[in-house]
Amino acid sequence: MGGGPMAIPHIACNTRGPSAVDLITMIEDSLAPSPTSPLNDAEQSRLVADIDAALPRVHRYAPATPLLRVPSLDSMIGGQVLLKAECAQATGSFKIRGALNVMTQLSSKGADRVIAFSSGNHGIGVAYAARCLGMSAQIVVPDDAPAAKIDRIRRLGGELIWYDRMSEDREQVARPYKVSVPHHW
């Protein structure tokens, strides 16, 4: 991979940085077949297509976050390292990206609510995405989840469903709230 810039595909997305076409080219180049590559050509093509399709779904509601360069890391590896500051995201983490990607697709299929399991950042991302998309979100959380995370989920409109992780199965606790959506649970 040489000494040029390297970024993980979902981390490199930035509306102030490279265009989507540039990002896809970068991703394709980084996924070039190699003797140690775990993905075959068809899997690589599908991954690139999935990422390309996700960009507009995610960027519609997730603000751009900066790429940061850390010279001390550059010198350690003999190349350029770019860090994506997802802590600057509206929810404070990258978890919003996956939530928006999946929930936008579910919303376009008529879903108006989701249920998720989380003790923190994923639940915050799901609650935020639900608010953006006009959906309701039920978050199944363990009773020992951090209070700050629970407060953020609540403030974003997420409905909390509590369970005891030591004595209860979260999927059984959530089952009465489940809606039938093919291929999703």
Biotite code that builds the C-alpha atoms (Angstrom):
import biotite.structure as struc

atoms = struc.array([
    struc.Atom([0.000, 0.000, 0.000], chain_id="A", res_id=1, res_name="MET", atom_name="CA", element="C"),
    struc.Atom([3.018, 2.305, -0.036], chain_id="A", res_id=2, res_name="GLY", atom_name="CA", element="C"),
    struc.Atom([3.398, 5.555, 1.813], chain_id="A", res_id=3, res_name="GLY", atom_name="CA", element="C"),
    struc.Atom([0.358, 7.382, 0.399], chain_id="A", res_id=4, res_name="GLY", atom_name="CA", element="C"),
    struc.Atom([-2.831, 8.270, 2.252], chain_id="A", res_id=5, res_name="PRO", atom_name="CA", element="C"),
    struc.Atom([-4.854, 5.370, 3.571], chain_id="A", res_id=6, res_name="MET", atom_name="CA", element="C"),
    struc.Atom([-8.318, 5.568, 5.055], chain_id="A", res_id=7, res_name="ALA", atom_name="CA", element="C"),
    struc.Atom([-10.969, 3.049, 6.021], chain_id="A", res_id=8, res_name="ILE", atom_name="CA", element="C"),
    struc.Atom([-13.874, 3.561, 3.553], chain_id="A", res_id=9, res_name="PRO", atom_name="CA", element="C"),
    struc.Atom([-16.638, 4.456, 6.039], chain_id="A", res_id=10, res_name="HIS", atom_name="CA", element="C"),
    struc.Atom([-14.239, 6.699, 7.901], chain_id="A", res_id=11, res_name="ILE", atom_name="CA", element="C"),
    struc.Atom([-13.066, 8.652, 4.836], chain_id="A", res_id=12, res_name="ALA", atom_name="CA", element="C"),
    struc.Atom([-16.499, 10.036, 3.877], chain_id="A", res_id=13, res_name="CYS", atom_name="CA", element="C"),
    struc.Atom([-16.389, 13.814, 4.124], chain_id="A", res_id=14, res_name="ASN", atom_name="CA", element="C"),
    struc.Atom([-18.365, 16.299, 2.052], chain_id="A", res_id=15, res_name="THR", atom_name="CA", element="C"),
    struc.Atom([-15.506, 18.804, 2.369], chain_id="A", res_id=16, res_name="ARG", atom_name="CA", element="C"),
    struc.Atom([-12.936, 16.221, 1.290], chain_id="A", res_id=17, res_name="GLY", atom_name="CA", element="C"),
    struc.Atom([-12.803, 13.924, -1.718], chain_id="A", res_id=18, res_name="PRO", atom_name="CA", element="C"),
    struc.Atom([-15.888, 13.497, -3.878], chain_id="A", res_id=19, res_name="SER", atom_name="CA", element="C"),
    struc.Atom([-17.912, 10.291, -3.761], chain_id="A", res_id=20, res_name="ALA", atom_name="CA", element="C"),
    struc.Atom([-16.311, 9.224, -7.038], chain_id="A", res_id=21, res_name="VAL", atom_name="CA", element="C"),
    struc.Atom([-12.838, 9.833, -5.581], chain_id="A", res_id=22, res_name="ASP", atom_name="CA", element="C"),
    struc.Atom([-13.768, 7.858, -2.469], chain_id="A", res_id=23, res_name="LEU", atom_name="CA", element="C"),
    struc.Atom([-15.036, 4.930, -4.515], chain_id="A", res_id=24, res_name="ILE", atom_name="CA", element="C"),
    struc.Atom([-11.835, 4.943, -6.573], chain_id="A", res_id=25, res_name="THR", atom_name="CA", element="C"),
    struc.Atom([-9.824, 4.981, -3.338], chain_id="A", res_id=26, res_name="MET", atom_name="CA", element="C"),
    struc.Atom([-11.877, 2.101, -1.972], chain_id="A", res_id=27, res_name="ILE", atom_name="CA", element="C"),
    struc.Atom([-11.549, 0.102, -5.174], chain_id="A", res_id=28, res_name="GLU", atom_name="CA", element="C"),
    struc.Atom([-7.786, 0.642, -5.153], chain_id="A", res_id=29, res_name="ASP", atom_name="CA", element="C"),
    struc.Atom([-7.534, -0.431, -1.521], chain_id="A", res_id=30, res_name="SER", atom_name="CA", element="C"),
    struc.Atom([-9.577, -3.553, -2.282], chain_id="A", res_id=31, res_name="LEU", atom_name="CA", element="C"),
    struc.Atom([-7.435, -4.608, -5.238], chain_id="A", res_id=32, res_name="ALA", atom_name="CA", element="C"),
    struc.Atom([-7.000, -8.383, -5.244], chain_id="A", res_id=33, res_name="PRO", atom_name="CA", element="C"),
    struc.Atom([-4.049, -9.599, -3.235], chain_id="A", res_id=34, res_name="SER", atom_name="CA", element="C"),
    struc.Atom([-2.913, -13.032, -2.132], chain_id="A", res_id=35, res_name="PRO", atom_name="CA", element="C"),
    struc.Atom([-4.184, -12.275, 1.380], chain_id="A", res_id=36, res_name="THR", atom_name="CA", element="C"),
    struc.Atom([-7.474, -10.551, 0.417], chain_id="A", res_id=37, res_name="SER", atom_name="CA", element="C"),
    struc.Atom([-10.447, -12.234, 2.138], chain_id="A", res_id=38, res_name="PRO", atom_name="CA", element="C"),
    struc.Atom([-12.870, -10.919, -0.522], chain_id="A", res_id=39, res_name="LEU", atom_name="CA", element="C"),
    struc.Atom([-13.295, -12.236, -4.044], chain_id="A", res_id=40, res_name="ASN", atom_name="CA", element="C"),
    struc.Atom([-13.979, -9.904, -6.996], chain_id="A", res_id=41, res_name="ASP", atom_name="CA", element="C"),
    struc.Atom([-17.767, -10.228, -6.735], chain_id="A", res_id=42, res_name="ALA", atom_name="CA", element="C"),
    struc.Atom([-17.713, -9.496, -2.992], chain_id="A", res_id=43, res_name="GLU", atom_name="CA", element="C"),
    struc.Atom([-15.449, -6.490, -3.531], chain_id="A", res_id=44, res_name="GLN", atom_name="CA", element="C"),
    struc.Atom([-17.753, -5.127, -6.241], chain_id="A", res_id=45, res_name="SER", atom_name="CA", element="C"),
    struc.Atom([-20.788, -5.564, -3.999], chain_id="A", res_id=46, res_name="ARG", atom_name="CA", element="C"),
    struc.Atom([-19.034, -3.846, -1.079], chain_id="A", res_id=47, res_name="LEU", atom_name="CA", element="C"),
    struc.Atom([-18.087, -0.868, -3.243], chain_id="A", res_id=48, res_name="VAL", atom_name="CA", element="C"),
    struc.Atom([-21.647, -0.641, -4.620], chain_id="A", res_id=49, res_name="ALA", atom_name="CA", element="C"),
    struc.Atom([-23.110, -0.835, -1.081], chain_id="A", res_id=50, res_name="ASP", atom_name="CA", element="C"),
    struc.Atom([-20.827, 1.964, 0.128], chain_id="A", res_id=51, res_name="ILE", atom_name="CA", element="C"),
    struc.Atom([-21.619, 4.093, -2.918], chain_id="A", res_id=52, res_name="ASP", atom_name="CA", element="C"),
    struc.Atom([-25.367, 3.626, -2.340], chain_id="A", res_id=53, res_name="ALA", atom_name="CA", element="C"),
    struc.Atom([-25.057, 4.417, 1.384], chain_id="A", res_id=54, res_name="ALA", atom_name="CA", element="C"),
    struc.Atom([-23.321, 7.774, 0.929], chain_id="A", res_id=55, res_name="LEU", atom_name="CA", element="C"),
    struc.Atom([-26.409, 9.837, 0.026], chain_id="A", res_id=56, res_name="PRO", atom_name="CA", element="C"),
    struc.Atom([-28.572, 8.087, 2.640], chain_id="A", res_id=57, res_name="ARG", atom_name="CA", element="C"),
    struc.Atom([-26.084, 8.854, 5.385], chain_id="A", res_id=58, res_name="VAL", atom_name="CA", element="C"),
    struc.Atom([-24.940, 12.319, 4.309], chain_id="A", res_id=59, res_name="HIS", atom_name="CA", element="C"),
    struc.Atom([-28.492, 13.624, 4.119], chain_id="A", res_id=60, res_name="ARG", atom_name="CA", element="C"),
    struc.Atom([-28.730, 13.644, 7.921], chain_id="A", res_id=61, res_name="TYR", atom_name="CA", element="C"),
    struc.Atom([-25.207, 13.106, 9.267], chain_id="A", res_id=62, res_name="ALA", atom_name="CA", element="C"),
    struc.Atom([-23.096, 16.250, 9.166], chain_id="A", res_id=63, res_name="PRO", atom_name="CA", element="C"),
    struc.Atom([-19.617, 16.121, 7.708], chain_id="A", res_id=64, res_name="ALA", atom_name="CA", element="C"),
    struc.Atom([-16.839, 15.561, 10.211], chain_id="A", res_id=65, res_name="THR", atom_name="CA", element="C"),
    struc.Atom([-13.206, 16.512, 9.664], chain_id="A", res_id=66, res_name="PRO", atom_name="CA", element="C"),
    struc.Atom([-10.275, 14.350, 8.687], chain_id="A", res_id=67, res_name="LEU", atom_name="CA", element="C"),
    struc.Atom([-7.375, 14.960, 11.054], chain_id="A", res_id=68, res_name="LEU", atom_name="CA", element="C"),
    struc.Atom([-3.745, 14.308, 10.355], chain_id="A", res_id=69, res_name="ARG", atom_name="CA", element="C"),
    struc.Atom([-1.474, 13.235, 13.204], chain_id="A", res_id=70, res_name="VAL", atom_name="CA", element="C"),
    struc.Atom([2.158, 13.697, 12.168], chain_id="A", res_id=71, res_name="PRO", atom_name="CA", element="C"),
    struc.Atom([3.452, 11.502, 15.002], chain_id="A", res_id=72, res_name="SER", atom_name="CA", element="C"),
    struc.Atom([1.444, 8.566, 13.612], chain_id="A", res_id=73, res_name="LEU", atom_name="CA", element="C"),
    struc.Atom([2.673, 9.347, 10.096], chain_id="A", res_id=74, res_name="ASP", atom_name="CA", element="C"),
    struc.Atom([6.265, 9.032, 11.238], chain_id="A", res_id=75, res_name="SER", atom_name="CA", element="C"),
    struc.Atom([5.546, 5.826, 13.150], chain_id="A", res_id=76, res_name="MET", atom_name="CA", element="C"),
    struc.Atom([4.287, 4.022, 10.049], chain_id="A", res_id=77, res_name="ILE", atom_name="CA", element="C"),
    struc.Atom([6.232, 5.859, 7.374], chain_id="A", res_id=78, res_name="GLY", atom_name="CA", element="C"),
    struc.Atom([3.058, 7.019, 5.624], chain_id="A", res_id=79, res_name="GLY", atom_name="CA", element="C"),
    struc.Atom([0.113, 9.324, 6.017], chain_id="A", res_id=80, res_name="GLN", atom_name="CA", element="C"),
    struc.Atom([-2.640, 8.486, 8.504], chain_id="A", res_id=81, res_name="VAL", atom_name="CA", element="C"),
    struc.Atom([-5.945, 10.330, 8.418], chain_id="A", res_id=82, res_name="LEU", atom_name="CA", element="C"),
    struc.Atom([-8.286, 10.056, 11.396], chain_id="A", res_id=83, res_name="LEU", atom_name="CA", element="C"),
    struc.Atom([-11.979, 10.769, 10.975], chain_id="A", res_id=84, res_name="LYS", atom_name="CA", element="C"),
    struc.Atom([-13.255, 12.842, 13.905], chain_id="A", res_id=85, res_name="ALA", atom_name="CA", element="C"),
    struc.Atom([-16.570, 11.038, 14.381], chain_id="A", res_id=86, res_name="GLU", atom_name="CA", element="C"),
    struc.Atom([-16.700, 12.447, 17.911], chain_id="A", res_id=87, res_name="CYS", atom_name="CA", element="C"),
    struc.Atom([-17.800, 15.669, 16.168], chain_id="A", res_id=88, res_name="ALA", atom_name="CA", element="C"),
    struc.Atom([-20.843, 13.853, 14.769], chain_id="A", res_id=89, res_name="GLN", atom_name="CA", element="C"),
    struc.Atom([-24.259, 15.038, 15.992], chain_id="A", res_id=90, res_name="ALA", atom_name="CA", element="C"),
    struc.Atom([-24.491, 11.938, 18.198], chain_id="A", res_id=91, res_name="THR", atom_name="CA", element="C"),
    struc.Atom([-20.836, 11.877, 19.262], chain_id="A", res_id=92, res_name="GLY", atom_name="CA", element="C"),
    struc.Atom([-19.968, 8.627, 17.464], chain_id="A", res_id=93, res_name="SER", atom_name="CA", element="C"),
    struc.Atom([-19.905, 6.883, 14.098], chain_id="A", res_id=94, res_name="PHE", atom_name="CA", element="C"),
    struc.Atom([-22.868, 4.656, 15.062], chain_id="A", res_id=95, res_name="LYS", atom_name="CA", element="C"),
    struc.Atom([-25.261, 7.131, 13.457], chain_id="A", res_id=96, res_name="ILE", atom_name="CA", element="C"),
    struc.Atom([-23.963, 6.143, 10.013], chain_id="A", res_id=97, res_name="ARG", atom_name="CA", element="C"),
    struc.Atom([-25.086, 2.521, 10.203], chain_id="A", res_id=98, res_name="GLY", atom_name="CA", element="C"),
    struc.Atom([-28.391, 3.477, 11.799], chain_id="A", res_id=99, res_name="ALA", atom_name="CA", element="C"),
    struc.Atom([-29.157, 6.016, 9.067], chain_id="A", res_id=100, res_name="LEU", atom_name="CA", element="C"),
    struc.Atom([-28.141, 3.641, 6.298], chain_id="A", res_id=101, res_name="ASN", atom_name="CA", element="C"),
    struc.Atom([-30.408, 0.816, 7.478], chain_id="A", res_id=102, res_name="VAL", atom_name="CA", element="C"),
    struc.Atom([-33.293, 2.920, 8.744], chain_id="A", res_id=103, res_name="MET", atom_name="CA", element="C"),
    struc.Atom([-33.532, 5.026, 5.580], chain_id="A", res_id=104, res_name="THR", atom_name="CA", element="C"),
    struc.Atom([-33.977, 1.818, 3.628], chain_id="A", res_id=105, res_name="GLN", atom_name="CA", element="C"),
    struc.Atom([-36.568, 0.499, 6.087], chain_id="A", res_id=106, res_name="LEU", atom_name="CA", element="C"),
    struc.Atom([-38.456, 3.797, 5.997], chain_id="A", res_id=107, res_name="SER", atom_name="CA", element="C"),
    struc.Atom([-38.605, 3.671, 2.196], chain_id="A", res_id=108, res_name="SER", atom_name="CA", element="C"),
    struc.Atom([-40.233, 0.232, 2.553], chain_id="A", res_id=109, res_name="LYS", atom_name="CA", element="C"),
    struc.Atom([-42.937, 1.637, 4.828], chain_id="A", res_id=110, res_name="GLY", atom_name="CA", element="C"),
    struc.Atom([-41.507, 0.928, 8.273], chain_id="A", res_id=111, res_name="ALA", atom_name="CA", element="C"),
    struc.Atom([-42.444, 3.604, 10.787], chain_id="A", res_id=112, res_name="ASP", atom_name="CA", element="C"),
    struc.Atom([-40.705, 2.223, 13.857], chain_id="A", res_id=113, res_name="ARG", atom_name="CA", element="C"),
    struc.Atom([-37.634, 0.247, 14.793], chain_id="A", res_id=114, res_name="VAL", atom_name="CA", element="C"),
    struc.Atom([-36.401, -1.682, 17.769], chain_id="A", res_id=115, res_name="ILE", atom_name="CA", element="C"),
    struc.Atom([-32.718, -1.970, 18.613], chain_id="A", res_id=116, res_name="ALA", atom_name="CA", element="C"),
    struc.Atom([-30.499, -3.442, 21.300], chain_id="A", res_id=117, res_name="PHE", atom_name="CA", element="C"),
    struc.Atom([-27.934, -1.107, 22.830], chain_id="A", res_id=118, res_name="SER", atom_name="CA", element="C"),
    struc.Atom([-26.358, 0.100, 26.005], chain_id="A", res_id=119, res_name="SER", atom_name="CA", element="C"),
    struc.Atom([-25.083, 3.308, 24.472], chain_id="A", res_id=120, res_name="GLY", atom_name="CA", element="C"),
    struc.Atom([-23.907, 4.811, 21.215], chain_id="A", res_id=121, res_name="ASN", atom_name="CA", element="C"),
    struc.Atom([-25.868, 2.552, 18.856], chain_id="A", res_id=122, res_name="HIS", atom_name="CA", element="C"),
    struc.Atom([-29.087, 3.392, 20.717], chain_id="A", res_id=123, res_name="GLY", atom_name="CA", element="C"),
    struc.Atom([-28.259, 7.097, 20.487], chain_id="A", res_id=124, res_name="ILE", atom_name="CA", element="C"),
    struc.Atom([-27.649, 6.720, 16.736], chain_id="A", res_id=125, res_name="GLY", atom_name="CA", element="C"),
    struc.Atom([-30.923, 4.831, 16.241], chain_id="A", res_id=126, res_name="VAL", atom_name="CA", element="C"),
    struc.Atom([-32.907, 7.407, 18.250], chain_id="A", res_id=127, res_name="ALA", atom_name="CA", element="C"),
    struc.Atom([-31.324, 10.254, 16.261], chain_id="A", res_id=128, res_name="TYR", atom_name="CA", element="C"),
    struc.Atom([-31.993, 8.520, 12.920], chain_id="A", res_id=129, res_name="ALA", atom_name="CA", element="C"),
    struc.Atom([-35.602, 7.852, 13.970], chain_id="A", res_id=130, res_name="ALA", atom_name="CA", element="C"),
    struc.Atom([-36.077, 11.526, 14.785], chain_id="A", res_id=131, res_name="ARG", atom_name="CA", element="C"),
    struc.Atom([-34.611, 12.549, 11.402], chain_id="A", res_id=132, res_name="CYS", atom_name="CA", element="C"),
    struc.Atom([-36.797, 10.079, 9.507], chain_id="A", res_id=133, res_name="LEU", atom_name="CA", element="C"),
    struc.Atom([-40.041, 10.644, 11.441], chain_id="A", res_id=134, res_name="GLY", atom_name="CA", element="C"),
    struc.Atom([-39.980, 7.126, 12.867], chain_id="A", res_id=135, res_name="MET", atom_name="CA", element="C"),
    struc.Atom([-40.300, 5.890, 16.416], chain_id="A", res_id=136, res_name="SER", atom_name="CA", element="C"),
    struc.Atom([-37.497, 3.960, 18.064], chain_id="A", res_id=137, res_name="ALA", atom_name="CA", element="C"),
    struc.Atom([-37.638, 1.507, 20.916], chain_id="A", res_id=138, res_name="GLN", atom_name="CA", element="C"),
    struc.Atom([-34.251, 0.772, 22.418], chain_id="A", res_id=139, res_name="ILE", atom_name="CA", element="C"),
    struc.Atom([-33.809, -2.365, 24.528], chain_id="A", res_id=140, res_name="VAL", atom_name="CA", element="C"),
    struc.Atom([-31.244, -1.411, 27.162], chain_id="A", res_id=141, res_name="VAL", atom_name="CA", element="C"),
    struc.Atom([-29.697, -3.249, 30.081], chain_id="A", res_id=142, res_name="PRO", atom_name="CA", element="C"),
    struc.Atom([-30.583, -1.836, 33.470], chain_id="A", res_id=143, res_name="ASP", atom_name="CA", element="C"),
    struc.Atom([-26.896, -1.141, 34.119], chain_id="A", res_id=144, res_name="ASP", atom_name="CA", element="C"),
    struc.Atom([-26.409, 1.029, 31.007], chain_id="A", res_id=145, res_name="ALA", atom_name="CA", element="C"),
    struc.Atom([-24.592, 4.333, 31.588], chain_id="A", res_id=146, res_name="PRO", atom_name="CA", element="C"),
    struc.Atom([-26.980, 7.061, 32.731], chain_id="A", res_id=147, res_name="ALA", atom_name="CA", element="C"),
    struc.Atom([-25.516, 9.625, 30.315], chain_id="A", res_id=148, res_name="ALA", atom_name="CA", element="C"),
    struc.Atom([-26.209, 7.338, 27.354], chain_id="A", res_id=149, res_name="LYS", atom_name="CA", element="C"),
    struc.Atom([-29.740, 6.612, 28.551], chain_id="A", res_id=150, res_name="ILE", atom_name="CA", element="C"),
    struc.Atom([-30.408, 10.322, 28.975], chain_id="A", res_id=151, res_name="ASP", atom_name="CA", element="C"),
    struc.Atom([-29.293, 11.050, 25.387], chain_id="A", res_id=152, res_name="ARG", atom_name="CA", element="C"),
    struc.Atom([-31.484, 8.258, 23.980], chain_id="A", res_id=153, res_name="ILE", atom_name="CA", element="C"),
    struc.Atom([-34.440, 9.637, 25.935], chain_id="A", res_id=154, res_name="ARG", atom_name="CA", element="C"),
    struc.Atom([-33.790, 13.264, 24.863], chain_id="A", res_id=155, res_name="ARG", atom_name="CA", element="C"),
    struc.Atom([-33.708, 12.134, 21.215], chain_id="A", res_id=156, res_name="LEU", atom_name="CA", element="C"),
    struc.Atom([-37.152, 10.561, 21.621], chain_id="A", res_id=157, res_name="GLY", atom_name="CA", element="C"),
    struc.Atom([-36.152, 6.921, 22.007], chain_id="A", res_id=158, res_name="GLY", atom_name="CA", element="C"),
    struc.Atom([-38.500, 4.750, 24.065], chain_id="A", res_id=159, res_name="GLU", atom_name="CA", element="C"),
    struc.Atom([-36.551, 2.638, 26.543], chain_id="A", res_id=160, res_name="LEU", atom_name="CA", element="C"),
    struc.Atom([-37.306, -1.015, 27.192], chain_id="A", res_id=161, res_name="ILE", atom_name="CA", element="C"),
    struc.Atom([-35.326, -2.239, 30.173], chain_id="A", res_id=162, res_name="TRP", atom_name="CA", element="C"),
    struc.Atom([-33.924, -5.693, 30.855], chain_id="A", res_id=163, res_name="TYR", atom_name="CA", element="C"),
    struc.Atom([-31.577, -7.321, 33.358], chain_id="A", res_id=164, res_name="ASP", atom_name="CA", element="C"),
    struc.Atom([-28.614, -8.648, 31.381], chain_id="A", res_id=165, res_name="ARG", atom_name="CA", element="C"),
    struc.Atom([-27.792, -11.119, 34.161], chain_id="A", res_id=166, res_name="MET", atom_name="CA", element="C"),
    struc.Atom([-31.175, -12.823, 34.251], chain_id="A", res_id=167, res_name="SER", atom_name="CA", element="C"),
    struc.Atom([-33.095, -11.919, 31.068], chain_id="A", res_id=168, res_name="GLU", atom_name="CA", element="C"),
    struc.Atom([-32.640, -12.567, 27.359], chain_id="A", res_id=169, res_name="ASP", atom_name="CA", element="C"),
    struc.Atom([-32.914, -9.220, 25.580], chain_id="A", res_id=170, res_name="ARG", atom_name="CA", element="C"),
    struc.Atom([-34.455, -10.794, 22.471], chain_id="A", res_id=171, res_name="GLU", atom_name="CA", element="C"),
    struc.Atom([-37.209, -12.389, 24.574], chain_id="A", res_id=172, res_name="GLN", atom_name="CA", element="C"),
    struc.Atom([-37.830, -9.054, 26.301], chain_id="A", res_id=173, res_name="VAL", atom_name="CA", element="C"),
    struc.Atom([-38.100, -7.344, 22.879], chain_id="A", res_id=174, res_name="ALA", atom_name="CA", element="C"),
    struc.Atom([-40.243, -9.998, 21.194], chain_id="A", res_id=175, res_name="ARG", atom_name="CA", element="C"),
    struc.Atom([-43.635, -8.499, 22.232], chain_id="A", res_id=176, res_name="PRO", atom_name="CA", element="C"),
    struc.Atom([-42.616, -5.212, 20.580], chain_id="A", res_id=177, res_name="TYR", atom_name="CA", element="C"),
    struc.Atom([-41.482, -6.800, 17.313], chain_id="A", res_id=178, res_name="LYS", atom_name="CA", element="C"),
    struc.Atom([-43.132, -5.822, 14.046], chain_id="A", res_id=179, res_name="VAL", atom_name="CA", element="C"),
    struc.Atom([-43.005, -8.157, 11.101], chain_id="A", res_id=180, res_name="SER", atom_name="CA", element="C"),
    struc.Atom([-40.487, -6.752, 8.621], chain_id="A", res_id=181, res_name="VAL", atom_name="CA", element="C"),
    struc.Atom([-39.136, -9.390, 6.245], chain_id="A", res_id=182, res_name="PRO", atom_name="CA", element="C"),
    struc.Atom([-35.452, -10.185, 6.833], chain_id="A", res_id=183, res_name="HIS", atom_name="CA", element="C"),
    struc.Atom([-35.054, -7.766, 9.750], chain_id="A", res_id=184, res_name="HIS", atom_name="CA", element="C"),
    struc.Atom([-35.055, -8.364, 13.465], chain_id="A", res_id=185, res_name="TRP", atom_name="CA", element="C"),
])
